[in-house]
């Protein structure tokens, strides 16, 4: 099996797409790590699984969910919910703005 080679240019492109500024050292490190990860996945792809029954749920459980009902023992009042907040206004949390308003 040929070794996968991820280049620093490949990592830089992913960094741009993910809006992550990367140093040259980080690009080199991540290129090596991505290459090793892909090599491991390729090794798994080479395993002969013919005759192996696929498994999706080993416990034979289906749709394990809780009922969609309000549990009064776990409900907080508005006052309790806001009790640890640094800043509130008219019963709501006040937080720092993180999105800019669209200027049209």
C-alpha positions in Angstrom: 0.0 0.0 0.0 1.4 3.4 -1.0 1.7 6.0 1.7 -0.7 8.8 1.4 0.9 12.2 1.1 -1.1 15.3 2.2 0.7 18.5 1.4 0.9 21.7 3.4 -1.0 23.3 0.4 -3.8 20.8 1.0 -3.9 21.7 4.7 -3.8 25.4 3.9 -6.8 25.0 1.6 -8.7 23.2 4.4 -7.7 26.0 6.8 -9.0 28.6 4.4 -12.3 26.7 4.0 -12.6 26.3 7.8 -11.6 30.0 8.3 -8.7 28.8 10.5 -5.4 30.8 10.3 -2.6 28.3 10.4 1.2 28.8 10.8 3.7 27.0 8.6 4.6 24.7 11.5 0.9 23.9 12.0 0.4 23.1 8.3 3.4 20.7 8.4 2.2 19.0 11.6 -1.4 18.6 10.3 -0.2 17.4 6.9 1.8 14.6 8.7 -1.1 13.8 11.0 -3.7 13.8 8.2 -1.5 11.5 6.1 -1.1 9.1 8.9 -4.8 9.1 9.6 -5.7 8.4 6.0 -3.1 5.6 5.9 -4.8 3.9 8.9 -8.2 4.2 7.3 -6.8 2.7 4.1 -5.4 -0.2 6.2 -9.0 -0.8 7.5 -10.3 -0.7 4.0 -8.0 -3.6 3.1 -9.4 -6.0 5.7 -11.3 -8.9 4.2 -14.8 -8.7 5.7 -16.4 -11.2 3.4 -18.5 -13.6 5.4 -18.7 -11.1 8.3 -22.3 -10.1 9.2 -22.6 -6.3 9.5 -23.5 -5.1 12.9 -25.4 -2.0 13.6 -26.8 -2.5 17.1 -25.1 -5.0 19.4 -27.6 -4.7 22.2 -30.6 -5.5 20.0 -32.3 -2.3 21.2 -34.5 -0.2 18.9 -35.6 3.4 19.3 -34.5 3.9 22.9 -36.0 7.2 23.8 -37.7 8.8 26.7 -41.4 9.9 26.6 -41.8 13.4 25.3 -43.4 14.8 28.5 -42.5 17.6 30.9 -40.9 16.3 34.1 -42.0 18.7 36.7 -39.2 17.6 39.0 -36.6 18.9 36.5 -38.2 22.1 35.4 -36.6 25.4 36.5 -38.6 28.5 37.2 -37.6 31.6 35.2 -36.0 33.0 38.4 -34.0 29.8 38.9 -32.9 29.7 35.3 -31.7 33.3 35.5 -30.2 33.1 38.9 -26.6 32.6 37.7 -26.7 35.0 34.9 -24.4 38.0 35.0 -26.9 40.3 33.2 -30.6 40.0 32.6 -33.3 42.3 31.2 -37.1 41.7 31.6 -36.7 38.0 32.3 -34.2 37.3 29.5 -30.4 36.6 29.4 -28.4 39.6 28.1 -25.3 38.5 26.3 -22.6 40.1 24.2 -23.5 40.6 20.6 -21.6 38.2 18.3 -23.3 38.8 15.0 -23.2 42.0 13.1 -26.4 43.6 11.8 -26.8 43.4 8.1 -26.4 46.9 6.7 -28.7 47.3 3.7 
